[in-house]
Amino acid sequence: MKNNNYKLHNVFFPIWLLLLFPPAWLIVLPINLLIDSLVIYFTLKYLKVEEKINILKKAILKTWIFGFVADIIGVIVMLLPIFVEFNYNSNLYNFWHDNVVAGLSMNPFLNPYSFIYALACLVLSSYLIYVFNIKYVFKKLDLEDGIKHKLSLSLAIFTAPILFMIPTAFFSGGYYY
């Protein structure tokens, strides 16, 4: 009897994981909510803000949703190189595929091009987390502007989508090149 071993080699994590295994959402959503809550709470505590729980209750749902929106925008930008087409036999295609697409698909540390692109997507998502929080989540809360800035910055740093930088091959059992 023939034993067929199939491996997925061009998979982006975590978006494709969540699409392929919908129950993963049951784990990802509450963990993300918990992390956002902890970052808000401990940042407020560090800043010695009164009524931490009250502020947390007012901000957490919007923070959580806008965090996902920022991550999804980062993932969309990260997927864009896959859709850029060149002549299959051209040197440009070979360069693009080997240095950008393959690196983003499997291991962003494969070469400087894929690393810089993945890092730029991570920075974009973090920046959007900051902007969404300062402009929409904390705008109407009764907090000083400096505290709103520090709270938004804290969320942007501590909830940055670092999974963008983790080699997908690590999760799919693939190769690292």
C-alpha positions in Angstrom: 0.0 0.0 0.0 1.3 3.4 -1.0 1.8 6.0 1.8 1.2 9.5 0.6 2.6 12.3 2.7 1.3 15.7 1.8 2.7 18.9 3.2 1.4 22.5 2.8 4.3 24.7 1.9 2.7 28.0 0.9 0.6 28.9 3.9 0.4 32.2 5.7 0.0 31.9 9.5 -2.4 32.7 11.2 -5.0 33.7 8.7 -4.9 30.5 6.6 -4.8 28.5 9.8 -8.0 30.2 11.0 -9.6 29.6 7.6 -8.6 26.0 7.4 -9.4 25.2 11.1 -12.3 27.5 12.1 -12.3 26.1 15.7 -9.0 28.0 16.1 -11.0 31.1 16.3 -12.4 29.8 19.6 -8.9 30.0 21.0 -7.6 33.1 19.2 -10.5 35.4 20.0 -10.5 35.1 23.8 -6.7 35.0 24.0 -6.6 38.2 22.0 -9.2 39.8 24.2 -7.3 38.8 27.3 -4.0 40.2 26.0 -5.7 43.5 25.1 -7.3 43.7 28.5 -4.1 43.0 30.3 -2.2 45.6 28.3 -4.8 48.3 29.0 -5.1 47.4 32.7 -1.4 47.2 33.5 -0.6 50.4 31.4 -3.3 52.3 33.4 -1.9 50.8 36.6 1.6 51.9 35.7 0.4 55.4 34.8 -1.4 55.5 38.2 -4.8 56.1 36.6 -7.9 55.8 38.9 -10.9 53.7 37.8 -8.9 51.3 35.7 -11.7 48.8 35.5 -14.3 51.4 34.4 -11.9 52.7 31.7 -11.2 49.1 30.6 -14.9 48.3 30.3 -15.4 51.4 28.1 -12.5 50.7 25.8 -11.9 46.9 25.5 -14.5 46.0 22.9 -13.4 48.8 20.5 -9.7 48.1 21.2 -10.2 44.4 20.4 -12.1 45.0 17.2 -9.7 47.7 15.9 -6.8 45.4 16.8 -8.2 42.8 14.5 -8.9 45.4 11.8 -5.3 46.6 12.0 -4.0 43.0 11.8 -6.2 42.2 8.8 -4.9 45.3 6.9 -1.4 44.1 7.7 -2.1 40.6 6.4 -3.7 42.0 3.2 -0.6 44.1 2.5 1.6 41.1 3.3 -0.4 39.0 0.8 -0.1 41.6 -2.1 3.3 40.3 -3.4 1.7 36.9 -4.2 -0.7 38.6 -6.7 2.0 40.5 -8.6 2.5 38.8 -11.9 5.5 38.7 -14.1 6.5 36.7 -17.2 7.1 33.2 -15.8 10.4 32.8 -17.7 11.8 36.2 -16.8 14.6 37.0 -14.4 12.3 39.5 -12.6 9.9 36.6 -11.9 12.6 34.4 -10.5 13.9 37.2 -8.3 10.5 38.2 -7.1 9.4 34.6 -6.4 12.7 33.5 -4.8 13.3 36.7 -2.7 9.9 38.0 -1.8 7.1 35.5 -2.3 8.9 32.4 -1.0 10.3 34.3 1.9 7.0 35.7 2.9 5.3 32.3 2.4 7.7 30.3 4.4 10.3 32.2 6.3 10.7 36.0 6.3 14.3 35.5 7.6 15.2 33.8 4.4 16.6 37.0 2.9 16.6 40.8 3.5 13.8 41.5 1.0 11.2 39.3 2.6 12.4 40.3 6.1 12.1 44.0 5.4 8.7 43.5 3.8 7.3 41.4 6.6 8.7 43.9 9.2 7.1 46.7 7.3 3.7 44.9 7.5 4.2 44.4 11.2 5.1 48.1 11.7 2.0 49.1 9.6 -0.3 47.0 11.7 1.3 48.4 14.9 0.9 52.0 13.6 -2.7 51.3 12.8 -3.3 49.9 16.2 -1.9 53.2 17.7 -4.0 55.4 15.3 -7.2 53.5 15.8 -6.9 53.6 19.6 -5.9 57.3 19.9 -8.5 58.5 17.3 -11.4 56.3 17.9 -11.2 54.2 21.1 -9.8 56.7 23.7 -11.0 59.9 22.0 -14.2 60.4 24.1 -12.8 58.9 27.3 -12.1 61.3 30.2 -8.3 60.9 30.1 -5.5 63.3 29.6 -4.0 63.4 26.1 -0.7 62.2 27.4 -2.3 59.1 29.0 -4.3 58.4 25.8 -1.0 58.6 23.8 0.9 56.3 26.2 -2.0 53.8 26.3 -2.3 53.7 22.5 1.5 53.3 22.2 1.5 50.6 24.8 -1.2 48.7 22.8 0.7 49.2 19.6 3.9 47.8 21.0 2.6 44.9 23.2 -0.1 43.7 20.8 1.9 44.0 17.6 1.3 41.0 15.3 4.7 39.4 15.8 3.4 36.2 14.2 4.1 38.0 10.9 7.7 37.3 11.6 7.5 33.6 12.7 8.4 31.2 9.9 5.3 29.4 8.6 7.4 26.4 7.9 7.7 25.9 11.6 3.9 25.4 11.9 3.3 23.5 8.7 6.2 21.0 9.0 7.7 22.4 5.8 11.2 23.4 5.0 13.0 26.6 5.8 15.1 26.8 2.6 
